[in-house]
Amino acid sequence: MSATSFKSLPVVDKTRNTTGNPRFRLLWHVAVALFIVAAWFGSLELRGLFIPDEGRYAEIPREMLATDDWITPRLNDLKYFEKPPLQYWMTALSFRLFGEDEWTARLPSAMLGFFAMLMVGYTGYRIWDARTGALAAATLGGSWAYFLAAQYLTLDMTLTASLTFALCSFLRAQTENAALGRKTWMLAAWGAAALAVLSKGLIGVVLPAVTLFIYIALRRETVLLGRLRPIAGGVLFLLIVSPWFVAVQHRNPEFFDFFFIHEHFQRFAESGHNRPGAWWYYIPILITGLMPWTPALLKECAHWYKERRHPASGFSPEWFCVAWAGVIVLFFSASHSKLPAYILPALPGIALVCARGIQTRGSDSLKWSAWGTALLGIALFGVVPLLPHLKKFAALGEDAIEQIPWLYVAAGALLATGLAALWSVRRNRILTTALALAVGTLGFWNLIFDFLHMIDADFSSERLIEDLTGDRKPYRPEAPFYTVGQFDHSVPFYLGRTVTLVNIRGELGPGIDAEPYKVIPTLERFEEIWRAQKGDAYAILRPDAIAYFRQRRLPMAELVSDKRLVVVSRRGESQ
C-alpha cells in the first residue's frame, strides 16, 4: 500500500471548522511553540547532577577532554567499558563548545529528545496527515517518562532517539512512492540503528531485528525482506560502528570479553546486577510513564481490539508500531536485569498508534485523559499535606518541608490543565486538547524541578564541593584527594579532577583489576599513607567513617559536610 493510499483512508474529524482570526491563531501557535521550547530546555541548569548516572556520564566526557583520549572511556581515571561512547562524545563536544556545567551536560539528551519528537511528528504527517503528525509529537513529548528522560543525563534518551530515527526512517521507506526515497530512507534506518549500537550496544540492532521478524511472521509480508537493502545498509552500518570497536579492542584486549559477554549476555540472562523485577515490572511504569495519555490509550486499546483484528493486506504502519512497542516491552520484561527507562524506545511507536486512533475516531479518548489529569491534580492536593509524615520525605529535612508550596502549585497546574482540556474537548478541538495536555505536562514537571532544585543536596555533591572550593576556603586543588569507603560519581566532576579510591570497588571493579596501582585497597593502607602525608591532603567519606577514624586517632580536620558526606583535611595537623 502506498503512502498516497494511506492518506486516503477515511478520517473522522470532529474538530469544528472555526478559522477565527488568522493573525490570532498564528500568535497562539507561536506562543505554544515558544513555551514548549522554553519548558524543554529552560530547567536543565536547575538541578545538581544526580548520582549515580548523571555524575558518571558527565565525568567520563570531562576526562575525555582532559586527556584527549576519545577511544578508551575512563571514569575516575579507570577504564570503563560498560557502554559505547556516543553519549560521551556528544557531551564532551557540548563541554568544549559551551563549557562544563549542568546544562551543557544535559543538553545532548534534551536536544536528541526534542528532535526525535519532531521526527515522530514529521513521520505521522508524511504517512497520514498533518494533524496526526502534530498529535503524535504532542503525545510523545507530553508523556511523563519521555519528557523526564530528556531532562536528565543518561544513555537511555540517546538510545531512544536513535531507535526512533530508525523506526521512523523504516516506516517512511515502506510508505514512500519514489524508488530513490525508499532507498534513502532505508539507508537512514540502517545508519540510525548503527548509532543506537554506539549508544548502548547490541540492543540497538537486536530490537529492530526482532520487531521485523515478529511483524513478518504475524503478517506474512516476506516482501519486506527484499526492501531492506542489506548489502548497502550493512556496509553503512559497519562503517559507522566498526571504527570505535576495532580501536578500543586494539588498545584494550580485555574489552571484548567484558563488553559483549558480561555487559550483554550475562546482564540479560542473570539477575546478579541488583536490578531484578517481576514479569509485571513494567506495567505500573507504563501506566505512570504514559501519563497524561494513559486513560486515552486504554480507550484506544479497546477500539483497536474491536476494529483491527482483521487488518487489510499490505504494509501497515500501525501494526508495525504495535509490534515495535510490544517487542520492546516483552523483551525487557523477560530480562533478569530491569530498570524503568529500558522501555523508553517503545514510546514513539505507542505515540504514533495513539495519534492515528485519536485523529480517526475523534476526541472521545482525549476526554478520558482530561478527566484523568484533573482528578490527578485533585488527588495531589490531598497527598501533599501527608508528605511530612512519611519517613522518607521527612528524611530530606527542613528544606523539603519548606518547599512544599511548589508541590501545591504543581498540583494546581495539573488541575488547571485537566479543566482546560475538558473545556477544549467539549468543543471538539482535538489538537488544542492534546496541546493543552502536553503543555500542562511540561509546566507541571518544571514546577517539580523547582522543588527538586531546593533539595538536590540529597542527590548531588554540587553544593558540598562548592562550599569546599569557594573563594573564602583555603582549598588547594593540586593536593591529594581520597574517597574512602564510598564513591559519589558527581564529586570528580565538580572538583574538576579525579580522586583516589580507598576500599571501594563496585562498578569500577574491572577498571581496578586492569590498573590496581591507581587505588588504595584497604583502610589500613590508607591510614599509613594519611599519617605519613607531607603537606595538604583531603578525603571525602561518610559520617560513620569519621567516627571510626577518630577512634583510631587519625588526624583529621572537618572542612564541610552535608547529610550524606563529610570532607576532611590533613592540613594543620602535626606531621
QUISULKA-V374461 format. One record per residue. RES is the residue in one small letter. PHI is phi in whole degrees, 0 to 359 (999 if undefined). PSI is psi in whole degrees, -180 to 180 (999 if undefined). Layout:
# QUISULKA-V374461
res=RES phi=PHI psi=PSI
res=RES phi=PHI psi=PSI
This chain:
# QUISULKA-V374461
res=m phi=999 psi=132
res=s phi=277 psi=169
res=a phi=297 psi=-35
res=t phi=297 psi=-42
res=s phi=293 psi=-31
res=f phi=297 psi=-44
res=k phi=291 psi=-18
res=s phi=271 psi=-1
res=l phi=300 psi=145
res=p phi=296 psi=139
res=v phi=233 psi=128
res=v phi=268 psi=100
res=d phi=253 psi=104
res=k phi=270 psi=8
res=t phi=289 psi=135
res=r phi=294 psi=144
res=n phi=273 psi=70
res=t phi=249 psi=95
res=t phi=290 psi=-39
res=g phi=65 psi=-163
res=n phi=283 psi=117
res=p phi=302 psi=-37
res=r phi=293 psi=-41
res=f phi=296 psi=-43
res=r phi=297 psi=-39
res=l phi=296 psi=-45
res=l phi=297 psi=-38
res=w phi=296 psi=-45
res=h phi=295 psi=-40
res=v phi=296 psi=-41
res=a phi=297 psi=-43
res=v phi=296 psi=-44
res=a phi=298 psi=-43
res=l phi=295 psi=-38
res=f phi=296 psi=-43
res=i phi=298 psi=-45
res=v phi=297 psi=-45
res=a phi=295 psi=-42
res=a phi=290 psi=-32
res=w phi=288 psi=-41
res=f phi=251 psi=-11
res=g phi=284 psi=-20
res=s phi=252 psi=12
res=l phi=297 psi=-26
res=e phi=273 psi=-17
res=l phi=298 psi=-40
res=r phi=254 psi=144
res=g phi=297 psi=158
res=l phi=295 psi=120
res=f phi=286 psi=150
res=i phi=258 psi=149
res=p phi=270 psi=-26
res=d phi=298 psi=-51
res=e phi=294 psi=-40
res=g phi=298 psi=-43
res=r phi=297 psi=-50
res=y phi=278 psi=-4
res=a phi=266 psi=-35
res=e phi=289 psi=-40
res=i phi=301 psi=-48
res=p phi=296 psi=-35
res=r phi=300 psi=-41
res=e phi=288 psi=-31
res=m phi=301 psi=-45
res=l phi=293 psi=-41
res=a phi=295 psi=-36
res=t phi=261 psi=-13
res=d phi=59 psi=31
res=d phi=250 psi=105
res=w phi=261 psi=8
res=i phi=258 psi=-53
res=t phi=262 psi=107
res=p phi=294 psi=140
res=r phi=226 psi=138
res=l phi=242 psi=117
res=n phi=56 psi=41
res=d phi=68 psi=18
res=l phi=242 psi=140
res=k phi=304 psi=136
res=y phi=223 psi=101
res=f phi=251 psi=19
res=e phi=294 psi=-33
res=k phi=222 psi=156
res=p phi=291 psi=178
res=p phi=261 psi=0
res=l phi=303 psi=-47
res=q phi=298 psi=-41
res=y phi=299 psi=-43
res=w phi=298 psi=-45
res=m phi=295 psi=-42
res=t phi=293 psi=-41
res=a phi=299 psi=-41
res=l phi=296 psi=-40
res=s phi=298 psi=-42
res=f phi=299 psi=-43
res=r phi=294 psi=-37
res=l phi=280 psi=-39
res=f phi=237 psi=-1
res=g phi=94 psi=166
res=e phi=267 psi=113
res=d phi=202 psi=173
res=e phi=296 psi=-44
res=w phi=290 psi=-34
res=t phi=287 psi=-29
res=a phi=292 psi=-38
res=r phi=271 psi=-13
res=l phi=303 psi=-45
res=p phi=301 psi=-42
res=s phi=298 psi=-44
res=a phi=296 psi=-42
res=m phi=292 psi=-43
res=l phi=298 psi=-44
res=g phi=299 psi=-40
res=f phi=293 psi=-47
res=f phi=292 psi=-35
res=a phi=294 psi=-37
res=m phi=298 psi=-44
res=l phi=296 psi=-37
res=m phi=295 psi=-40
res=v phi=297 psi=-42
res=g phi=297 psi=-42
res=y phi=296 psi=-40
res=t phi=295 psi=-45
res=g phi=299 psi=-38
res=y phi=294 psi=-45
res=r phi=287 psi=-33
res=i phi=279 psi=-40
res=w phi=243 psi=-83
res=d phi=200 psi=172
res=a phi=296 psi=-41
res=r phi=293 psi=-39
res=t phi=297 psi=-41
res=g phi=298 psi=-44
res=a phi=296 psi=-41
res=l phi=297 psi=-41
res=a phi=296 psi=-44
res=a phi=296 psi=-42
res=a phi=295 psi=-40
res=t phi=295 psi=-45
res=l phi=290 psi=-52
res=g phi=295 psi=-29
res=g phi=272 psi=-4
res=s phi=289 psi=134
res=w phi=305 psi=-50
res=a phi=297 psi=-42
res=y phi=293 psi=-47
res=f phi=297 psi=-43
res=l phi=296 psi=-40
res=a phi=297 psi=-31
res=a phi=283 psi=-12
res=q phi=261 psi=-2
res=y phi=232 psi=154
res=l phi=273 psi=96
res=t phi=221 psi=173
res=l phi=277 psi=-13
res=d phi=292 psi=-36
res=m phi=288 psi=-35
res=t phi=298 psi=-46
res=l phi=297 psi=-46
res=t phi=299 psi=-44
res=a phi=296 psi=-43
res=s phi=298 psi=-45
res=l phi=292 psi=-31
res=t phi=295 psi=-44
res=f phi=297 psi=-37
res=a phi=294 psi=-46
res=l phi=299 psi=-50
res=c phi=295 psi=-39
res=s phi=295 psi=-40
res=f phi=296 psi=-44
res=l phi=299 psi=-41
res=r phi=293 psi=-37
res=a phi=297 psi=-33
res=q phi=276 psi=-17
res=t phi=245 psi=3
res=e phi=279 psi=140
res=n phi=279 psi=-44
res=a phi=284 psi=138
res=a phi=298 psi=-42
res=l phi=296 psi=-39
res=g phi=295 psi=-41
res=r phi=297 psi=-43
res=k phi=295 psi=-44
res=t phi=298 psi=-45
res=w phi=291 psi=-34
res=m phi=293 psi=-40
res=l phi=294 psi=-35
res=a phi=297 psi=-37
res=a phi=296 psi=-42
res=w phi=298 psi=-44
res=g phi=296 psi=-41
res=a phi=294 psi=-37
res=a phi=296 psi=-37
res=a phi=297 psi=-42
res=l phi=295 psi=-34
res=a phi=296 psi=-38
res=v phi=295 psi=-42
res=l phi=290 psi=-13
res=s phi=276 psi=-46
res=k phi=211 psi=14
res=g phi=103 psi=-160
res=l phi=299 psi=-21
res=i phi=302 psi=-25
res=g phi=294 psi=-23
res=v phi=250 psi=-25
res=v phi=294 psi=-47
res=l phi=297 psi=-48
res=p phi=298 psi=-39
res=a phi=295 psi=-45
res=v phi=295 psi=-41
res=t phi=300 psi=-45
res=l phi=298 psi=-43
res=f phi=298 psi=-46
res=i phi=296 psi=-43
res=y phi=298 psi=-47
res=i phi=297 psi=-40
res=a phi=296 psi=-40
res=l phi=284 psi=-37
res=r phi=260 psi=-11
res=r phi=57 psi=41
res=e phi=257 psi=67
res=t phi=295 psi=-14
res=v phi=300 psi=-24
res=l phi=298 psi=-31
res=l phi=299 psi=-32
res=g phi=281 psi=-9
res=r phi=258 psi=2
res=l phi=282 psi=-19
res=r phi=51 psi=60
res=p phi=294 psi=-30
res=i phi=287 psi=-58
res=a phi=297 psi=-42
res=g phi=294 psi=-41
res=g phi=296 psi=-39
res=v phi=295 psi=-46
res=l phi=299 psi=-43
res=f phi=302 psi=-49
res=l phi=292 psi=-36
res=l phi=297 psi=-33
res=i phi=279 psi=-42
res=v phi=275 psi=-42
res=s phi=297 psi=-42
res=p phi=306 psi=-46
res=w phi=291 psi=-43
res=f phi=298 psi=-41
res=v phi=294 psi=-45
res=a phi=293 psi=-43
res=v phi=289 psi=-34
res=q phi=291 psi=-37
res=h phi=296 psi=-40
res=r phi=278 psi=-25
res=n phi=225 psi=92
res=p phi=301 psi=-23
res=e phi=279 psi=-6
res=f phi=299 psi=-49
res=f phi=303 psi=-50
res=d phi=297 psi=-45
res=f phi=291 psi=-47
res=f phi=289 psi=-48
res=f phi=274 psi=-44
res=i phi=281 psi=-54
res=h phi=286 psi=-49
res=e phi=279 psi=-15
res=h phi=248 psi=-66
res=f phi=288 psi=-46
res=q phi=292 psi=-38
res=r phi=297 psi=-38
res=f phi=287 psi=-41
res=a phi=271 psi=-21
res=e phi=244 psi=154
res=s phi=257 psi=21
res=g phi=271 psi=18
res=h phi=254 psi=19
res=n phi=59 psi=33
res=r phi=226 psi=49
res=p phi=283 psi=169
res=g phi=182 psi=147
res=a phi=289 psi=170
res=w phi=298 psi=-28
res=w phi=267 psi=13
res=y phi=310 psi=-41
res=y phi=271 psi=-5
res=i phi=295 psi=-55
res=p phi=295 psi=-29
res=i phi=293 psi=-41
res=l phi=295 psi=-42
res=i phi=299 psi=-44
res=t phi=283 psi=-45
res=g phi=292 psi=-24
res=l phi=269 psi=0
res=m phi=299 psi=147
res=p phi=272 psi=12
res=w phi=270 psi=-7
res=t phi=306 psi=-49
res=p phi=300 psi=-41
res=a phi=295 psi=-38
res=l phi=295 psi=-39
res=l phi=298 psi=-42
res=k phi=296 psi=-42
res=e phi=294 psi=-35
res=c phi=299 psi=-39
res=a phi=296 psi=-44
res=h phi=297 psi=-43
res=w phi=300 psi=-43
res=y phi=297 psi=-37
res=k phi=283 psi=-37
res=e phi=259 psi=-19
res=r phi=242 psi=21
res=r phi=289 psi=-22
res=h phi=232 psi=75
res=p phi=291 psi=156
res=a phi=292 psi=160
res=s phi=287 psi=166
res=g phi=94 psi=169
res=f phi=295 psi=132
res=s phi=242 psi=109
res=p phi=302 psi=-38
res=e phi=298 psi=-46
res=w phi=291 psi=-33
res=f phi=293 psi=-39
res=c phi=294 psi=-38
res=v phi=297 psi=-44
res=a phi=297 psi=-41
res=w phi=302 psi=-53
res=a phi=295 psi=-42
res=g phi=296 psi=-42
res=v phi=298 psi=-44
res=i phi=296 psi=-47
res=v phi=295 psi=-45
res=l phi=291 psi=-37
res=f phi=300 psi=-50
res=f phi=283 psi=-22
res=s phi=292 psi=-32
res=a phi=282 psi=-18
res=s phi=288 psi=149
res=h phi=274 psi=-4
res=s phi=239 psi=114
res=k phi=233 psi=139
res=l phi=221 psi=149
res=p phi=305 psi=-39
res=a phi=285 psi=-8
res=y phi=300 psi=-31
res=i phi=266 psi=9
res=l phi=306 psi=-39
res=p phi=298 psi=-14
res=a phi=286 psi=-23
res=l phi=295 psi=-38
res=p phi=300 psi=-41
res=g phi=297 psi=-42
res=i phi=297 psi=-41
res=a phi=297 psi=-42
res=l phi=294 psi=-44
res=v phi=294 psi=-44
res=c phi=298 psi=-45
res=a phi=297 psi=-41
res=r phi=297 psi=-42
res=g phi=295 psi=-43
res=i phi=295 psi=-42
res=q phi=295 psi=-36
res=t phi=285 psi=-41
res=r phi=256 psi=-3
res=g phi=95 psi=-167
res=s phi=269 psi=7
res=d phi=301 psi=-42
res=s phi=294 psi=-37
res=l phi=295 psi=-26
res=k phi=299 psi=-38
res=w phi=297 psi=-43
res=s phi=292 psi=-36
res=a phi=297 psi=-46
res=w phi=296 psi=-42
res=g phi=298 psi=-41
res=t phi=293 psi=-44
res=a phi=298 psi=-44
res=l phi=293 psi=-35
res=l phi=295 psi=-39
res=g phi=299 psi=-43
res=i phi=297 psi=-42
res=a phi=298 psi=-39
res=l phi=295 psi=-35
res=f phi=300 psi=-32
res=g phi=279 psi=-27
res=v phi=276 psi=-38
res=v phi=305 psi=-43
res=p phi=297 psi=-20
res=l phi=276 psi=-15
res=l phi=301 psi=-43
res=p phi=299 psi=-17
res=h phi=271 psi=-6
res=l phi=272 psi=135
res=k phi=299 psi=-45
res=k phi=295 psi=-38
res=f phi=288 psi=-43
res=a phi=299 psi=-30
res=a phi=294 psi=-18
res=l phi=287 psi=-16
res=g phi=94 psi=-174
res=e phi=295 psi=-31
res=d phi=301 psi=-43
res=a phi=295 psi=-42
res=i phi=294 psi=-39
res=e phi=294 psi=-26
res=q phi=266 psi=7
res=i phi=303 psi=-33
res=p phi=307 psi=-32
res=w phi=300 psi=-36
res=l phi=290 psi=-34
res=y phi=295 psi=-41
res=v phi=296 psi=-40
res=a phi=296 psi=-42
res=a phi=298 psi=-41
res=g phi=297 psi=-36
res=a phi=296 psi=-40
res=l phi=296 psi=-45
res=l phi=299 psi=-46
res=a phi=297 psi=-38
res=t phi=298 psi=-47
res=g phi=299 psi=-42
res=l phi=292 psi=-41
res=a phi=297 psi=-40
res=a phi=294 psi=-39
res=l phi=297 psi=-42
res=w phi=300 psi=-42
res=s phi=287 psi=-41
res=v phi=291 psi=-29
res=r phi=290 psi=-18
res=r phi=261 psi=12
res=n phi=58 psi=35
res=r phi=262 psi=90
res=i phi=296 psi=-54
res=l phi=293 psi=-39
res=t phi=298 psi=-40
res=t phi=297 psi=-46
res=a phi=296 psi=-42
res=l phi=295 psi=-37
res=a phi=298 psi=-44
res=l phi=294 psi=-41
res=a phi=293 psi=-46
res=v phi=297 psi=-40
res=g phi=298 psi=-38
res=t phi=299 psi=-48
res=l phi=296 psi=-40
res=g phi=295 psi=-43
res=f phi=301 psi=-48
res=w phi=287 psi=-28
res=n phi=293 psi=-33
res=l phi=292 psi=-39
res=i phi=296 psi=-37
res=f phi=297 psi=-37
res=d phi=299 psi=-39
res=f phi=295 psi=-46
res=l phi=295 psi=-32
res=h phi=300 psi=-34
res=m phi=281 psi=-14
res=i phi=236 psi=17
res=d phi=288 psi=-8
res=a phi=297 psi=-20
res=d phi=282 psi=-12
res=f phi=231 psi=-1
res=s phi=209 psi=153
res=s phi=266 psi=10
res=e phi=306 psi=-54
res=r phi=290 psi=-35
res=l phi=299 psi=-48
res=i phi=289 psi=-35
res=e phi=297 psi=-38
res=d phi=297 psi=-37
res=l phi=290 psi=-42
res=t phi=262 psi=8
res=g phi=300 psi=163
res=d phi=299 psi=-29
res=r phi=272 psi=0
res=k phi=259 psi=137
res=p phi=279 psi=62
res=y phi=269 psi=136
res=r phi=247 psi=103
res=p phi=295 psi=-19
res=e phi=273 psi=-6
res=a phi=286 psi=154
res=p phi=303 psi=142
res=f phi=225 psi=121
res=y phi=248 psi=145
res=t phi=243 psi=119
res=v phi=251 psi=118
res=g phi=73 psi=1
res=q phi=199 psi=161
res=f phi=221 psi=108
res=d phi=273 psi=115
res=h phi=297 psi=-22
res=s phi=272 psi=-11
res=v phi=297 psi=-51
res=p phi=301 psi=-37
res=f phi=296 psi=-47
res=y phi=286 psi=-28
res=l phi=286 psi=-26
res=g phi=75 psi=25
res=r phi=197 psi=163
res=t phi=276 psi=164
res=v phi=235 psi=164
res=t phi=265 psi=123
res=l phi=284 psi=139
res=v phi=232 psi=118
res=n phi=56 psi=48
res=i phi=211 psi=140
res=r phi=232 psi=-78
res=g phi=58 psi=-140
res=e phi=292 psi=-15
res=l phi=274 psi=2
res=g phi=307 psi=-50
res=p phi=300 psi=-39
res=g phi=293 psi=-36
res=i phi=294 psi=-41
res=d phi=297 psi=-34
res=a phi=285 psi=-32
res=e phi=222 psi=66
res=p phi=295 psi=-21
res=y phi=289 psi=-8
res=k phi=271 psi=-4
res=v phi=234 psi=166
res=i phi=251 psi=114
res=p phi=284 psi=-25
res=t phi=228 psi=158
res=l phi=293 psi=-35
res=e phi=298 psi=-44
res=r phi=294 psi=-37
res=f phi=299 psi=-44
res=e phi=302 psi=-44
res=e phi=299 psi=-46
res=i phi=294 psi=-43
res=w phi=297 psi=-44
res=r phi=294 psi=-34
res=a phi=272 psi=1
res=q phi=299 psi=130
res=k phi=259 psi=121
res=g phi=90 psi=-165
res=d phi=284 psi=152
res=a phi=202 psi=155
res=y phi=229 psi=155
res=a phi=215 psi=145
res=i phi=240 psi=131
res=l phi=203 psi=172
res=r phi=280 psi=157
res=p phi=302 psi=-36
res=d phi=294 psi=-29
res=a phi=290 psi=-31
res=i phi=301 psi=-46
res=a phi=299 psi=-40
res=y phi=299 psi=-47
res=f phi=287 psi=-31
res=r phi=292 psi=-35
res=q phi=298 psi=-30
res=r phi=268 psi=9
res=r phi=58 psi=37
res=l phi=280 psi=125
res=p phi=292 psi=117
res=m phi=214 psi=136
res=a phi=244 psi=122
res=e phi=287 psi=130
res=l phi=257 psi=-59
res=v phi=218 psi=160
res=s phi=201 psi=160
res=d phi=225 psi=-164
res=k phi=288 psi=-16
res=r phi=256 psi=-42
res=l phi=223 psi=160
res=v phi=229 psi=136
res=v phi=254 psi=127
res=v phi=241 psi=164
res=s phi=230 psi=152
res=r phi=269 psi=-7
res=r phi=296 psi=141
res=g phi=83 psi=2
res=e phi=264 psi=153
res=s phi=295 psi=137
res=q phi=267 psi=999
